């Protein structure tokens, strides 16, 4: 007899989205599916005998501090879904694909914001998942490349890649995340520093993207399935 038992999760998702000009297609896809995202993820998980007790989503949209100044980084608080679906959709629709300057962007700064999110607590019989999803078709500057700019959040950033790596560690040590809960889904070119992350950090899935192509090869249903598999 088939079992109806389902594992239940508190899921925190942080979407780190490259918001530069070449990423318009990916952003349009995210905007188009914002209202149905919670339902689609829940349906995908149900097929895997898993369920969502609580889903929260946060957005970190990034560009380049040297080129874009105050428009280099947009961050939101977590949206609790489905109750705040309208607010989530409004935030997503407010992201415009523009700017960026040179080819590398400030993706590592976006990672720092994501890692230092205010993650939710677990509950009795409820497992936790802390999932960061990065979408970019660009290489990333080294941390601090744009730190000479007035808008750069020096007090909030890791000083270098090694410190950022320690932040990915367990919260009981120097990190900000739960080793058993954390996941990183990386849609990014096979270039430094993205490949250094996939080669050296734990709990990372790297889906190499074509540089400068806007992740046109990424399919929405595949994203939903990959996220649900990671939970």
C-alpha positions as CSV (number, residue, x, y, z in Angstrom):
1,X,0.0,0.0,0.0
2,X,1.4,3.4,-0.9
3,X,2.2,5.7,1.9
4,X,0.5,9.2,2.2
5,X,3.2,10.4,4.6
6,X,4.7,13.7,3.6
7,X,7.8,15.5,5.0
8,X,6.9,19.1,5.8
9,X,9.3,22.0,5.5
10,X,9.8,25.7,6.4
11,X,11.4,27.0,3.3
12,X,13.2,30.2,2.9
13,X,14.2,31.1,-0.7
14,X,16.5,34.0,-1.6
15,X,16.5,34.9,-5.3
16,X,19.8,36.7,-6.3
17,X,18.9,38.1,-9.7
18,X,21.4,39.8,-12.1
19,X,19.3,42.8,-13.1
20,X,21.5,44.1,-15.9
21,X,20.4,44.7,-19.5
22,X,21.1,41.3,-20.9
23,X,18.9,39.6,-18.3
24,X,15.6,41.0,-19.6
25,X,14.3,37.6,-20.8
26,X,14.9,35.8,-17.5
27,X,13.4,38.7,-15.5
28,X,10.3,38.6,-17.8
29,X,9.9,34.9,-17.1
30,X,10.1,35.5,-13.3
31,X,7.6,38.4,-13.5
32,X,5.2,36.3,-15.6
33,X,5.2,33.4,-13.1
34,X,5.4,35.4,-9.8
35,X,1.7,35.0,-9.0
36,X,1.7,31.2,-9.5
37,X,5.1,30.4,-8.1
38,X,3.9,29.2,-4.7
39,X,1.3,26.9,-6.2
40,X,3.7,25.5,-8.8
41,X,6.4,24.8,-6.2
42,X,3.9,23.2,-3.8
43,X,2.6,21.0,-6.6
44,X,6.1,19.9,-7.6
45,X,6.9,19.1,-4.0
46,X,3.7,17.1,-3.5
47,X,4.7,14.8,-6.4
48,X,7.8,14.1,-4.3
49,X,5.9,13.4,-1.1
50,X,7.0,16.7,0.4
51,X,4.9,19.7,1.6
52,X,5.5,23.3,2.4
53,X,4.5,24.3,5.9
54,X,5.8,27.9,5.4
55,X,7.3,29.5,2.3
56,X,9.1,32.8,2.4
57,X,10.9,34.5,-0.5
58,X,13.4,37.3,-0.5
59,X,14.8,39.1,-3.6
60,X,18.3,40.5,-4.0
61,X,18.7,42.2,-7.4
62,X,22.3,43.2,-8.3
63,X,24.2,45.2,-10.8
64,X,27.6,47.0,-10.4
65,X,28.4,49.5,-7.6
66,X,31.0,51.3,-9.7
67,X,28.8,51.8,-12.7
68,X,25.3,51.9,-11.1
69,X,25.8,53.6,-7.8
70,X,22.6,53.6,-5.7
71,X,20.9,51.4,-8.2
72,X,23.5,48.6,-7.9
73,X,21.7,46.6,-5.3
74,X,18.0,46.1,-4.5
75,X,17.1,44.0,-1.5
76,X,13.7,43.1,0.1
77,X,12.6,41.5,3.3
78,X,11.1,38.0,3.1
79,X,7.6,37.8,1.7
80,X,5.4,35.1,3.3
81,X,3.7,33.1,0.6
82,X,0.9,32.9,-0.4
83,X,-0.3,35.6,1.9
84,X,2.0,38.2,0.5
85,X,2.0,37.1,-3.1
86,X,0.8,40.4,-4.4
87,X,3.7,42.2,-2.6
88,X,6.2,39.7,-4.0
89,X,4.8,40.2,-7.5
90,X,5.0,44.0,-7.1
91,X,8.7,43.8,-6.0
92,X,9.6,41.5,-8.9
93,X,7.8,43.7,-11.4
94,X,9.7,46.7,-10.1
95,X,13.1,45.2,-11.3
96,X,14.2,46.6,-14.6
97,X,16.9,45.1,-16.7
98,X,19.4,47.9,-17.2
99,X,22.9,49.1,-16.5
100,X,25.8,46.9,-15.5
101,X,28.8,48.7,-17.0
102,X,31.7,46.3,-17.7
103,X,31.1,42.5,-18.0
104,X,31.6,41.5,-14.4
105,X,28.9,42.4,-11.9
106,X,28.8,42.5,-8.1
107,X,27.4,39.0,-7.6
108,X,29.5,38.2,-4.6
109,X,28.0,41.2,-2.7
110,X,24.6,39.8,-3.6
111,X,25.7,36.5,-2.1
112,X,26.8,38.3,1.1
113,X,23.3,39.8,1.4
114,X,21.7,36.5,0.8
115,X,23.8,34.5,3.3
116,X,23.1,37.1,6.0
117,X,19.3,36.9,5.6
118,X,17.1,36.6,8.7
119,X,16.4,32.9,8.3
120,X,13.3,31.5,9.9
121,X,13.4,29.0,12.8
122,X,12.2,25.4,12.5
123,X,9.3,23.9,14.5
124,X,8.3,20.6,16.1
125,X,8.3,18.0,13.3
126,X,9.1,20.7,10.7
127,X,12.3,20.6,8.8
128,X,14.1,23.8,7.5
129,X,15.5,24.6,4.1
130,X,17.5,27.8,3.4
131,X,17.9,28.0,-0.3
132,X,19.8,30.6,-2.3
133,X,19.2,30.7,-6.1
134,X,21.6,32.8,-8.2
135,X,20.7,33.8,-11.8
136,X,23.4,35.5,-13.8
137,X,25.0,35.4,-17.2
138,X,28.1,37.4,-16.1
139,X,31.3,36.8,-14.2
140,X,31.6,38.6,-10.8
141,X,34.0,41.2,-9.6
142,X,36.1,40.3,-6.5
143,X,34.5,41.4,-3.3
144,X,35.1,45.1,-2.6
145,X,35.8,46.1,-6.3
146,X,33.3,48.9,-5.9
147,X,34.0,49.8,-2.3
148,X,35.3,53.2,-3.2
149,X,31.8,54.3,-4.1
150,X,29.8,56.1,-1.4
151,X,26.8,53.7,-1.8
152,X,28.9,50.6,-1.1
153,X,27.8,48.9,2.2
154,X,31.3,48.4,3.7
155,X,30.0,47.6,7.2
156,X,27.8,44.8,5.8
157,X,30.2,43.0,3.5
158,X,32.8,40.3,3.8
159,X,36.3,41.7,3.4
160,X,37.3,39.1,0.8
161,X,36.3,35.8,-0.7
162,X,37.8,33.7,2.1
163,X,35.6,35.5,4.7
164,X,32.6,35.1,2.5
165,X,33.4,31.3,2.3
166,X,33.4,31.2,6.1
167,X,30.0,32.9,6.1
168,X,28.7,29.9,4.2
169,X,29.8,27.7,7.0
170,X,27.7,26.4,9.9
171,X,25.9,29.0,12.1
172,X,27.4,27.3,15.1
173,X,30.9,28.4,13.9
174,X,31.5,31.6,11.9
175,X,28.6,31.1,9.4
176,X,25.1,32.4,9.2
177,X,23.4,29.3,7.9
178,X,22.4,25.9,9.1
179,X,24.6,23.2,7.6
180,X,21.7,20.8,7.3
181,X,19.3,23.3,5.8
182,X,21.4,25.3,3.4
183,X,21.4,24.9,-0.4
184,X,22.9,27.0,-3.2
185,X,21.6,26.7,-6.8
186,X,23.9,28.5,-9.1
187,X,22.9,29.4,-12.6
188,X,26.1,31.2,-13.6
189,X,29.0,31.0,-16.1
190,X,31.8,28.6,-15.4
191,X,34.1,31.5,-14.5
192,X,35.8,32.8,-11.4
193,X,34.5,33.3,-8.8
194,X,31.4,31.2,-9.5
195,X,33.5,28.1,-10.3
196,X,35.5,28.6,-7.0
197,X,32.2,28.5,-5.1
198,X,31.0,25.3,-6.9
199,X,34.3,23.6,-6.4
200,X,34.9,24.5,-2.8
201,X,31.5,25.2,-1.0
202,X,29.3,22.4,0.2
203,X,25.6,21.8,-0.8
204,X,26.0,23.6,-4.2
205,X,24.5,22.7,-7.5
206,X,26.1,24.7,-10.4
207,X,24.3,24.9,-13.8
208,X,26.8,26.7,-16.0
209,X,25.2,29.4,-18.2
210,X,26.4,31.0,-21.4
211,X,28.1,34.3,-20.6
212,X,26.2,37.3,-22.0
213,X,23.2,35.2,-23.2
214,X,20.7,36.2,-20.5
215,X,20.1,32.6,-19.4
216,X,17.8,32.2,-22.4
217,X,18.3,28.4,-22.1
218,X,16.7,28.2,-18.6
219,X,13.2,26.9,-18.5
220,X,10.7,27.8,-15.8
221,X,9.5,24.3,-15.1
222,X,13.1,23.1,-14.8
223,X,13.7,25.8,-12.2
224,X,10.7,24.7,-10.2
225,X,11.7,21.1,-10.3
226,X,15.3,21.9,-9.3
227,X,14.2,24.0,-6.4
228,X,11.8,21.3,-5.1
229,X,14.5,18.6,-5.5
230,X,16.8,20.7,-3.4
231,X,14.3,20.9,-0.5
